[in-house]
C-alpha cells in the first residue's frame, strides 16, 4: 500500500532491481498468476522505509501507555494535556511523532492530544501479517481500540492513509465530531492499478490480487473510496499543490464530494513537510 510511487527508483541499483522484479512478474503472470498475486499482495502490505516517515516533531515527551489488541498485540499510545481528546492518525509507514507539530497548539487550546502507532508502525507490536507489514483495516481498528480506552474523539487530525482509515472507522460507528484530513487519497484501491503497471503484471494476476486483498480486508474494496464514505462533520481538507505522493486533485475531489468540507490549499510543502508547517498546525 505504498504511498510513494514504487516506479521512481532513486539509484541505478534500485532501477536494476525493479527491472528484475518486472521480469519475474511478467513470467509468473503467464505461468502462475496466483503465485504472482500472492507476491504482489505481500509487497502491497509491506511498509515503506524512507526516513521522512520517521521524523519526530513532538515538542516534549508525553505520557506513554499501551492499548491491548486481540492476539496479545499492543498499540503504543502517547498523550499530552487535558481536556476533550483529539487524536493524531498517521499515514502508511508513519508514526505518531510525525504529527507532533500539532501537539502544542492543541494543548494550548485546552485539548488532550492522543497519538498512537498503528500495528507494525512506530513502537507498536507487529500486525497480524508480521513485522513491517500491515493493512488499512488494522490501522482503522487501532484507532477504534485506542478511542475505547482514551475516550470518544472530539476531533481527529489525520494524514494520508490515516484519512481513509479514520473515515472508515467513523463509518463503522466511531463517533467523531470533526476531522482534519491532510493530504488524503481519494480512492486507495485505485493504487492497485498503479502497482500492476509498476510491477508489470496483467489483469490475469490483478483479478486474483483484488480477490485476495478483499478477502484479507474482510470487506468490499469499494469501502475504501474516501469520497464515497459518510462524512463526519465538519471537515477540513488540507492539501499541497506540489504533493508528489498523493496528487492535489485527490484532496480537492474529497472536499468537493463532502457537503460540509472546506479545502485549504498550500504551496510548496509536499506530502511530509506539510505536517510541520506552522500555518497548517495552527488551523
Secondary structure, DSSP 8 states (H G I E B T S, - for coil): --SS-TT--SSHHHHHHHHHHHHHHHHHHHH-HHHHHHHHHHHHHB----GGGG----SS--EEEEEE-GGG-EEEEEEESSSSEEEEE--TT--GGGGTHHHHHHHHTT-EEEEE--TTSTTS--BTTBTTB--HHHHHHHHHHHHHHH--BSEEEEETHHHHHHHHHHHTT--BS-EEEES--SBGGGHHHHHHHHHT--HHHHHHHHHHHHHHHTS-GGGGBGGGS---SSEEEEEETT-SSS-HHHHHHHHHHSTTEEEEEESS-TTTGGGG-HHHHT-
